[in-house]
């Protein structure tokens, strides 16, 4: 029986994770839930899964939530970043699902690793900002950091049973998002509602925009570098619109191992929790006889400039990936609020990166300093555009 804390329980990954847990009551037990602002859904989750501890970011929402229990189930309620960190390091939990959106998930994830928790990781931003620090702490404590991303789960599965020295490269697949065939002019006029409408996956707002700009794939390259101890020239990207092959590993003899499956996040979530086993998910299996095409193409770095910027930040290293992420979060939120156009997202990120003098990030304080600088600089860039 694994005792599990979930960071981001009301988001798309958190909801899917609870479905996996509910389907395996003899294997998993929820001890803590952390969420953002959706306290109505959080209350339903509390009543169903009965955690001993919950946390939300806002103090006022924490008080409101505590007043909603009505004697049915009465867990302790914490608030703010400190409350979520306390939840992520809870003594009663052995596994933490890190599924908070954005940089807010970094410190809880980092502290969970330092507390010796097993990590099921969906928060890409934590690895983009501090992948070297997180993996160093995990190695020091001999604890696993297992990916929930479908792509990294596919890589993990395709690596099993093979020697690391035989690896030539990993191949991350990408759907291409909703604007795969759009011209730059068409992309500049897209609306937030269009960008949120992903063709294959049901995701939260921030990751949906990142998928539309393909920044998400750039983040995944950086995440793969740290998770699997790779050099940048060992990571390739292919557009695969069907989202059936989730990623591949190529070996020196030319053999390519691919992991396939229906595009449903419950599969990689289940594997991260059951590793190295494959537990029953009760999903409709992939029907190979109904697949007409599996196609692949190279990404277009001119139309999807965010992807090129992510790869550039990864090559520069140091604080630059932190700046990439901070500027991206400001730009994405600005686009969702209607303050900028779609292609302005990459413009803000590029100008912020150009203004940054990278420095080493040897501790978490340096990471947070770079993040603060990036956000302020990105806001100034945005103001200069309009």
Legacy VTK file of the C-alpha trace (Angstrom):
# vtk DataFile Version 3.0
C-alpha trace
ASCII
DATASET POLYDATA
POINTS 386 float
0.000 0.000 0.000
1.496 3.325 -1.095
0.535 6.430 0.860
0.288 9.281 -1.642
0.270 13.081 -1.484
-0.949 14.881 -4.600
0.244 18.389 -5.434
-2.314 19.831 -7.853
-5.209 17.462 -7.163
-7.853 19.556 -8.968
-5.893 19.915 -12.221
-6.188 17.516 -15.144
-3.287 15.321 -13.977
-4.485 15.335 -10.369
-8.003 14.317 -11.371
-6.660 11.502 -13.567
-4.313 10.376 -10.787
-7.234 10.097 -8.382
-9.075 7.973 -10.949
-6.078 5.611 -11.075
-5.943 5.501 -7.275
-9.687 4.894 -6.997
-9.396 1.936 -9.373
-6.736 0.366 -7.124
-7.944 0.813 -3.521
-5.873 -2.144 -2.335
-2.661 -0.564 -3.643
-2.920 3.188 -3.060
-4.077 5.428 -0.237
-4.409 9.241 -0.412
-3.015 11.002 2.657
-2.793 14.612 1.449
-4.169 16.866 -1.303
-2.979 20.299 -2.414
-4.878 22.491 -4.869
-5.076 26.019 -6.214
-8.428 27.801 -6.176
-11.009 25.147 -7.066
-12.150 24.416 -3.522
-15.517 23.017 -4.660
-13.803 20.157 -6.482
-11.240 19.839 -3.704
-14.058 19.410 -1.169
-15.519 16.543 -3.224
-12.094 14.924 -3.361
-11.671 15.334 0.393
-15.018 13.685 1.110
-14.242 10.791 -1.232
-10.583 10.086 -0.439
-10.403 11.363 3.171
-6.879 12.762 3.344
-5.451 13.744 6.725
-4.052 17.014 5.359
-5.025 19.485 2.622
-3.547 22.745 1.420
-4.457 25.624 -0.888
-2.416 28.622 -1.941
-4.762 31.353 -0.678
-5.299 32.012 3.061
-8.870 33.173 2.528
-9.765 30.086 0.506
-8.235 27.890 3.207
-10.553 29.422 5.810
-13.518 29.098 3.461
-12.691 25.447 2.790
-12.330 24.672 6.503
-15.828 26.065 7.061
-17.329 23.747 4.429
-16.582 20.392 6.072
-19.760 20.242 8.220
-18.484 17.320 10.273
-18.313 14.819 7.386
-14.539 14.706 7.336
-12.289 17.230 9.013
-8.655 17.206 7.823
-6.138 19.858 8.795
-6.042 22.730 6.291
-2.849 24.600 5.444
-2.288 27.534 3.095
0.364 29.288 1.071
3.664 28.041 -0.278
4.805 26.984 3.191
1.636 24.952 3.720
2.090 23.125 0.425
5.730 22.387 1.259
4.649 20.981 4.635
2.185 18.768 2.775
4.828 17.597 0.278
7.132 16.544 3.121
4.445 14.891 5.258
5.792 12.010 7.357
2.791 9.815 6.532
3.405 9.937 2.759
5.961 7.849 0.891
5.049 9.023 -2.643
4.380 12.541 -3.919
2.626 13.189 -7.234
3.984 16.546 -8.388
1.280 17.917 -10.679
1.095 21.608 -9.813
1.243 23.923 -12.811
4.220 26.175 -13.393
7.103 27.296 -11.212
4.931 27.119 -8.081
5.563 23.368 -8.095
9.347 23.689 -7.875
9.932 24.212 -4.152
7.370 21.604 -2.977
8.899 19.069 -5.374
12.465 19.901 -4.374
11.637 19.677 -0.667
9.777 16.399 -1.196
12.934 14.945 -2.748
15.023 16.258 0.145
12.555 14.607 2.524
13.151 11.257 0.810
9.784 10.923 -0.924
9.381 8.931 -4.113
8.376 11.368 -6.854
5.849 10.822 -9.652
6.628 13.904 -11.714
4.261 15.802 -13.983
5.622 19.289 -13.262
8.014 19.964 -16.156
8.912 23.397 -14.871
10.648 21.953 -11.798
13.061 20.043 -14.031
13.519 22.948 -16.452
14.441 25.294 -13.607
16.374 22.969 -11.302
16.762 19.565 -12.918
20.390 19.170 -11.900
19.637 20.046 -8.263
16.613 17.754 -8.055
18.386 14.760 -9.580
21.458 15.327 -7.409
19.305 15.276 -4.253
17.400 12.207 -5.488
20.646 10.351 -6.222
22.018 11.289 -2.814
18.978 9.682 -1.154
18.605 6.789 -3.641
14.990 7.688 -4.398
13.257 7.456 -7.795
11.963 10.403 -9.799
9.530 8.719 -12.181
7.945 10.683 -15.036
4.223 11.077 -15.552
4.646 12.775 -18.958
3.626 10.294 -21.639
6.827 11.000 -23.581
9.213 10.444 -20.694
7.250 7.427 -19.508
7.708 6.004 -23.012
11.455 6.642 -22.845
11.663 5.016 -19.422
9.901 1.920 -20.728
11.986 1.806 -23.919
15.212 1.952 -21.885
14.365 -0.984 -19.637
16.430 -4.077 -20.351
19.037 -2.192 -22.392
22.510 -0.903 -21.542
22.935 2.869 -21.292
26.186 2.761 -23.285
24.295 1.259 -26.249
21.957 4.260 -26.525
22.349 6.481 -29.591
19.483 8.923 -28.988
15.989 9.336 -27.636
13.261 10.590 -29.968
10.550 12.706 -28.357
7.325 12.746 -30.343
5.028 15.768 -30.494
1.507 16.100 -31.828
2.307 19.521 -33.271
-0.624 21.052 -31.424
-3.660 22.803 -32.910
-1.592 25.059 -35.219
0.672 22.470 -36.846
-0.411 23.529 -40.351
-1.011 27.237 -39.685
1.032 29.943 -41.398
2.739 32.599 -39.265
0.032 35.082 -40.295
-2.709 32.685 -39.220
-0.918 31.965 -35.947
-0.637 35.649 -35.125
-4.410 36.000 -35.205
-5.399 32.962 -33.135
-7.444 33.443 -29.985
-6.884 31.911 -26.544
-9.911 29.649 -27.046
-8.373 28.277 -30.257
-5.028 27.713 -28.557
-6.691 25.890 -25.661
-8.336 23.401 -28.040
-5.692 20.669 -28.291
-6.478 17.988 -30.909
-5.443 14.933 -28.856
-5.080 15.735 -25.149
-7.298 17.265 -22.462
-5.002 19.484 -20.417
-4.991 22.569 -18.212
-4.781 26.103 -19.677
-1.059 26.708 -19.185
0.175 23.421 -20.648
-2.353 23.719 -23.505
-0.821 27.046 -24.552
2.675 25.600 -24.140
1.645 22.765 -26.450
0.257 25.226 -28.998
3.565 27.168 -29.054
5.553 23.905 -28.751
7.353 25.338 -25.730
6.073 22.240 -23.977
8.256 20.061 -26.228
11.254 22.266 -25.508
10.614 21.811 -21.795
10.436 18.063 -22.354
13.858 18.063 -24.012
15.357 19.739 -20.935
13.450 17.371 -18.655
14.718 14.333 -20.610
18.297 15.600 -20.345
18.134 15.538 -16.541
15.871 12.534 -16.006
17.933 10.213 -18.192
21.375 11.856 -17.901
21.640 12.700 -21.610
23.632 15.128 -23.706
21.635 17.550 -25.835
22.816 15.911 -29.058
21.277 12.644 -27.842
17.746 14.099 -27.943
15.683 14.491 -31.125
12.129 15.657 -31.804
9.649 14.379 -34.382
6.133 15.629 -35.062
3.721 12.686 -34.844
0.158 14.044 -35.207
-1.609 10.806 -34.194
-0.075 10.750 -30.664
0.018 6.929 -30.752
3.779 6.457 -30.428
4.623 8.404 -27.295
8.404 8.410 -27.777
11.243 6.167 -28.910
14.803 5.161 -28.081
17.322 4.400 -30.830
20.319 2.167 -30.106
23.750 2.015 -31.740
22.861 -0.972 -33.908
19.922 0.915 -35.455
17.199 -0.783 -33.401
14.415 1.582 -32.290
12.212 0.771 -29.302
8.873 2.600 -29.251
6.097 2.694 -26.671
2.582 2.935 -28.082
-0.833 3.425 -26.535
-4.037 5.417 -26.603
-3.492 9.105 -25.718
-4.699 8.913 -22.112
-2.674 10.255 -19.193
-3.936 7.537 -16.878
-1.468 5.130 -18.527
1.752 7.008 -17.638
0.295 7.977 -14.247
-0.409 4.336 -13.497
3.089 3.286 -14.562
4.752 5.967 -12.423
2.833 4.688 -9.390
3.162 0.952 -10.106
6.727 0.938 -11.519
8.178 -1.471 -12.521
4.797 -3.220 -12.857
1.960 -2.517 -15.304
-1.311 -2.576 -13.359
-4.739 -2.855 -14.987
-6.158 0.549 -16.004
-9.505 -0.675 -17.451
-9.013 1.651 -20.442
-10.126 0.719 -23.942
-6.938 -0.727 -25.483
-5.266 0.582 -28.607
-6.844 -1.044 -31.683
-3.970 -1.399 -34.094
-6.204 -2.671 -36.897
-8.069 0.637 -36.892
-4.963 2.807 -37.275
-4.618 3.955 -40.870
-1.513 6.133 -40.621
1.460 6.735 -38.361
3.253 9.751 -39.802
6.334 11.714 -38.757
7.866 15.028 -39.773
10.559 17.376 -38.554
9.497 20.361 -36.419
9.436 23.816 -38.014
11.645 26.008 -35.802
10.725 29.200 -37.674
7.000 28.915 -37.076
7.453 27.476 -33.585
10.120 29.795 -32.270
9.446 28.880 -28.640
10.847 25.427 -29.345
14.033 26.925 -30.801
14.368 29.241 -27.790
14.010 26.323 -25.379
16.765 24.376 -27.134
18.970 27.482 -27.104
18.392 27.954 -23.368
19.262 24.313 -22.749
22.532 24.675 -24.687
23.492 27.831 -22.763
22.572 26.241 -19.447
23.035 27.809 -16.025
20.288 30.289 -15.234
19.038 30.590 -18.826
16.448 27.750 -18.640
15.096 29.399 -15.477
14.746 32.677 -17.368
13.130 30.838 -20.282
10.504 29.409 -17.954
9.822 32.612 -16.018
9.431 34.682 -19.179
7.202 32.002 -20.688
4.875 32.003 -17.678
4.474 35.786 -17.870
3.905 35.656 -21.640
1.396 32.790 -21.510
-0.634 34.452 -18.765
-0.582 37.718 -20.725
-1.899 35.936 -23.814
-4.651 34.174 -21.862
-5.733 37.559 -20.473
-5.883 39.047 -23.972
-3.002 41.460 -23.358
-0.779 40.206 -26.195
-1.037 38.257 -29.449
-0.032 34.612 -29.819
3.296 35.282 -31.551
4.162 37.878 -28.914
4.749 34.980 -26.531
7.990 34.012 -28.274
8.923 37.669 -28.744
8.729 38.365 -24.998
10.742 35.246 -24.189
13.424 36.013 -26.768
13.905 39.620 -25.668
14.040 38.562 -22.011
16.681 35.935 -22.786
18.706 38.464 -24.804
18.763 40.804 -21.800
19.975 38.104 -19.404
23.567 37.421 -18.390
23.517 33.734 -17.424
25.089 32.621 -14.161
25.563 29.249 -12.397
22.608 27.851 -10.432
24.361 25.773 -7.794
21.610 26.080 -5.199
17.872 26.652 -5.039
18.336 30.294 -3.969
20.114 31.044 -7.253
17.245 29.425 -9.146
14.675 31.573 -7.379
16.741 34.724 -7.958
16.868 33.999 -11.701
13.122 33.364 -11.725
12.367 36.692 -10.041
14.620 38.549 -12.493
12.982 36.843 -15.480
9.447 37.716 -14.465
10.227 41.370 -13.876
12.179 41.614 -17.126
9.400 39.881 -19.097
6.786 42.278 -17.736
8.959 45.211 -18.826
9.335 43.678 -22.296
5.565 43.228 -22.544
5.013 46.873 -21.603
7.464 47.938 -24.295
5.460 46.087 -26.976
2.217 48.000 -26.442
LINES 1 387
386 0 1 2 3 4 5 6 7 8 9 10 11 12 13 14 15 16 17 18 19 20 21 22 23 24 25 26 27 28 29 30 31 32 33 34 35 36 37 38 39 40 41 42 43 44 45 46 47 48 49 50 51 52 53 54 55 56 57 58 59 60 61 62 63 64 65 66 67 68 69 70 71 72 73 74 75 76 77 78 79 80 81 82 83 84 85 86 87 88 89 90 91 92 93 94 95 96 97 98 99 100 101 102 103 104 105 106 107 108 109 110 111 112 113 114 115 116 117 118 119 120 121 122 123 124 125 126 127 128 129 130 131 132 133 134 135 136 137 138 139 140 141 142 143 144 145 146 147 148 149 150 151 152 153 154 155 156 157 158 159 160 161 162 163 164 165 166 167 168 169 170 171 172 173 174 175 176 177 178 179 180 181 182 183 184 185 186 187 188 189 190 191 192 193 194 195 196 197 198 199 200 201 202 203 204 205 206 207 208 209 210 211 212 213 214 215 216 217 218 219 220 221 222 223 224 225 226 227 228 229 230 231 232 233 234 235 236 237 238 239 240 241 242 243 244 245 246 247 248 249 250 251 252 253 254 255 256 257 258 259 260 261 262 263 264 265 266 267 268 269 270 271 272 273 274 275 276 277 278 279 280 281 282 283 284 285 286 287 288 289 290 291 292 293 294 295 296 297 298 299 300 301 302 303 304 305 306 307 308 309 310 311 312 313 314 315 316 317 318 319 320 321 322 323 324 325 326 327 328 329 330 331 332 333 334 335 336 337 338 339 340 341 342 343 344 345 346 347 348 349 350 351 352 353 354 355 356 357 358 359 360 361 362 363 364 365 366 367 368 369 370 371 372 373 374 375 376 377 378 379 380 381 382 383 384 385
